[in-house]
Amino acid sequence: MPIKHSRLDRSLLVLNAVFLTMAVLLVILPLLYIVVASFMDPSALLSRGLSFNVSDWTVDGYQKILSNPAMIRGFGNAVLYSASFSIVTVLISICAGYAMADARLRGRTFFMTLFLITLFFGGGLIPTYLLVKSLGMIDTIWAVIIPNAVNVWNIILARTFFKGVPHELKEAANVDGASEMQIFARIVLPLSKPIIFVLALYAFVGQWNSYFDAMIYLDNTKLHPLQLVLRSILIQNQVDPGMIGDQLAMAEMKRLSEIIKYAAIVISSLPLIIMYPFFQKYFEKGVLVGSLK
């Protein structure tokens, strides 16, 4: 039986449709602009704006970036750092969150208060650098992974999610003779896929987009992730004021700089765009259950 909407309901539905359409356009249009601009000749882009005329398109930006031998190495480093950071962060978050969600843990309010203090107060850049250096982690993968592995926000999400796991399941397993580790590994973890995937996605995206830690702690260029390699390519192709006498070289350098900028954004974002649909089905459930309960 068709639902009859009142005039007010129809007005709200129209307003919702208009609002959602505008929200989608606000997200889609900048992405479309960057993708098309990465293929367009900068002079045509500046003079005529976006164009779908093939004669205005070029792949010079992608050729310039992909011909750099440091690109493959940087891409591999970025995947290694992001995957390792995700595994370590998820392990710490779910173990700490599970413990904090158990009412039998003595002093959990004290430990949670300590965690929350770190959200507002940090050690600062120089003390952190000196600590990492004294631990011998400079120029190692651990300098990128360890300092930010404990994320209080992720622990709070995990704790809130584990609070929603029915206590009767644990009691039934306990009556059957299961130990705490067996209850955690065989009962709780299989039910926790949404929060695990959400935490992994948060950690992977955060580490993938991060370049500051690598810039500070990694002096060896062979260890640089993709983001630092792209930054180096962009800097190398900046117009040097000393080239002011060579107008043709300066114009070509400026053209390459413009087109490389957009191509670098597309290349660095592509893995995350490909990965997100596989996590999307867990994302909504994990975030909502972990944040609202």
N, C-alpha and C positions, 0 to 999 in steps of 0.2 A: 504493500500500500504506500503510494507516494506521500512524502512528508510535506505538509502545507506550512510554509513559512509566512510569518507576519511581515508587514512592511519594514518594521525595525530589524527583524532577522535578516531580510534580504539586503538592507542597507549595510548591516555589519558584515555580511558575506562579501559584498562588493568592496567595502573598505579593506577587508582582510586580503582579498585578491589583489587589490591595487598595492597595498603595502608589501605583500610578499613578492610581487612582480618587481617593485622598485628595489627591494633588498637583493633579489637575485641579480638584477642588472648591475647594482653597485659592486657585486662580487665578480660577475662574468666580464663586464666591459674592461676593467683594468687588465685582467688576465689576457683577454683577446687582444688588447692594444699591445701588450708586451710581446706576445707570441708573433703577431704580424710585424711589429717593429723590428723584431730580431731578424726577419728575413728581408726587410726593405732597405734600399739604398738610403743612407742618412740624408742626402741632399733632396731626394724625392719626398722623404718623410717630412722634412722641414718645410718644403715649398708647397706640397699638396696634401699633407696629412696622410692618414692611412689609405692604402690603395690595394686593391686585389688584382691589379694589372701585373701579369707575370713579368713584363719588361722592367718593372720597377724593383723586382725582387733579386736578391743575391744571397749566397751562402758563405760570403767571405768571413763573416764573424765566426760561424761555426768551424770553418776550415782553419782559421787562425788559432782558435782555442784547441781544437782536437789535434792539430799538428804539433802541439807542444808535448814533448815526451813526459813532462811532469804531470800531465792530466790523468793518465791511467793510474800512475802511482798515487796521486792525490785522491782519486776516486776510491781505490782500494783501501787507502788509509782511513778515509772517511767512513766507509762501510765497516771496517774493522773496529774503529773507535766507537761508532754509534751502536753496533751490535753488542760489543763487550760492555759498554756503559749501560745499555738496556738490561742485559742479563744481571749485572751486579746490582743495579738500582732496584729491579723488580724483586730479587732475592731479599735484599735488605728491607724493602718496604713491606712485603707480605709477611716476613718473619716478625718484624717489629709490630706491624699492624695486628697480626694474630695474637701476639702476646698482650698488647695493649687492650684488645677487645675482651680478654678473659678476666672476669671479675675476681678470680682467685689470685691474680698477680698482686703481690704486696708492693705498695709504693708506686703503683702505676700512675697515680695523680702527680706524684713528685717527678717521675720520669717524663710525663707528658708536659709538665710545666717547663722542665729543662729544654725539651724539644721546641716548645713555643717561644722561649726566649731567643733561640737562635734565628727565629723568623724576623726579629726586630733588631738584633744586635749581631754584628759579624766581626771577625778579627781584622778585616781590612786587607788591602792588596799586598802591602809590604810584609807584614807578619806571615801571611799565607805563603808568599813566595819563599821567605826564609825557611818556613817549616818544610815545604816541599823540597827545597834544596838540601836541608839537613837530613832528610830521609833518603836522599840519593835518587830522587825520582826525576830530576831534570833530564830531558832528552830521552825519556822512556814513555811508553804508552800509559803507565800508571799515573803520570802527572796530569793526564787528560781525564782519566776515569775516576780516580780515588777522591780528589778534593770535593767533588759535587755528587758523590754517590748517594749520600744520605740526604733525601729530600723530605722535609717535614710535611709538606703538603701531600705528597704521595702516601706517607705513613698514615695521615689522618683519613685520607680516602679509603685506604685498605682497612683501617680499624673500623670505620663506619660500615664498610661492606661486611666484614666478618661478624659484626654485631647482629646483622640480619640473618645469619645462618641459624636455623632452628637448633635450639639447645638440646631438644629431644633426640636428635640424630647422634650427638656426641654421647649422651647418656646411654642410648641403646648400644652403641659400639663399645662403650666402657663396660657395660654389663656383660657383653660378649667376650670380654677379656682383651680388647684392643688397647694398646699403649697410646700415650699422647702423640707420639710420632706417627703411629699408624693411623690414628684419627685424622691428623693433619694431612698426611700424604694421600690416604686412600679415600677420605670422605670430604674433607673441606676443600682441598685443592681442585678436585674435579668439578666442584660446584662454583669455583671462583674464576672460571675462564674469562668472564666479562671484565672483571677488575684487573686481571693479569694482562690482558691484551690492551686495556686502556693505559695502564701504567707503562707498558712496553712502548706503546705509541708515543706517549708524552716524552718518555726518556729518549727515544730514537730521534724524534723531531727536534727536541731541544739540543741534543748533541750534534745532530746533522747541521743545524743552523749556527752552531757555536764556532767561533774562530779565535776568541780572545785568549782563552786558556792555552791553546796551541801556540799562539803568537808569543805568549809570555814564557812558556815552559819549554818549547821545542825550538832549539837553535839549529838542529840538523834539518836542512831543507828536504831530505829524503823522507822525513817523518811527517811532513806537513800534510794536513787533510785538504780535500778539494777546495774548501772555501778560501784557504790561504793561497793556494795555487792560483785560483781565479783572481784573487786580490793582486797577486804579483803580476799576472798578465795584464790586468787593467792599469796598474801603475806603470808598467813598461811601455804601454801604448799611450800614456798621457803626453800631451804636447809640451815640449821643452821650450821655455822662453828663449834659450840660446839658439834655437833654430829659426829665429825670426827672419834671418836673411834668406832662408830657403823656403820660399812660399809654397812651392809644390809639395815638398816633403812634409811641411807642416799641415797642409790641407789634407794630404793622404793620412797622416797620423791622426788628425782630428776625426776623419771619416771612420777609420778603423776603431778608434776609441768609442765612438757613439754606437756602432753596430755590435762591438764586443760586449758593451754594457748590457744590452738586452739579451744577447745570446747567453751570457753568463748567468743571468737570472733564470732563463728557461732551463739550462742544463742543471743548475743547482736545485731547482724545484721539481724536476721531472721524477726522480725516484720517489719523493713523498706523494706526489699526485698519483703515481701508479700503485703505491702501497696502500693508500687510504681506503679504497673500496673493499679490500680484503679484511680490514679491521672495522669497517663501518657498522656491521651487524652487531658487534660487541660494544661499540663506542657508546651508543645512546643508553643501553641498559647499564653498562658499567659506571658511567658518569652519574646517571640519575640515582641509581641505588646507592652508590658510594657517597654521594653528596647530600641527599635529601633525608635519608633515614636518620 
